[in-house]
Amino acid sequence: MSIRRIKIVPMILIALLIFLQYRLWFESGGILDMMRLKKELARQEQENDKLKKRNDALLAQVTRLQKDKNAVESRARHELGMIKKGETFYQVLK
């Protein structure tokens, strides 16, 4: 009976090891899930950095428009094609 017991114990331990390895790698919260989440986190951080830079640029633009009247006028002239009262607009065609 002791020889039979000697054969069963390692088989039980191997089965337990396989079961625990399966859970470690493939179940929710396992290593594969963690690697997928790390990739997603890196992608999201990159997207957040891009959006932060865009927001900073827009904030700088708003601040400049709030403080500088000439910036507002310049933007209105170039982007909206506005002119002041009394000015004459000439369009040159090529």
Number of C-alpha atoms within 10 A of each C-alpha: 5 7 7 8 9 10 10 12 11 11 11 11 11 12 12 12 12 12 11 11 13 12 14 15 14 12 12 11 13 14 14 14 14 13 12 10 13 12 11 12 12 11 11 12 12 12 11 12 11 11 12 12 11 12 12 11 12 12 12 12 12 12 11 14 16 11 10 10 11 11 14 14 14 14 14 13 13 10 8 9 10 13 13 9 6 6 7 8 10 6 6 5 4 3
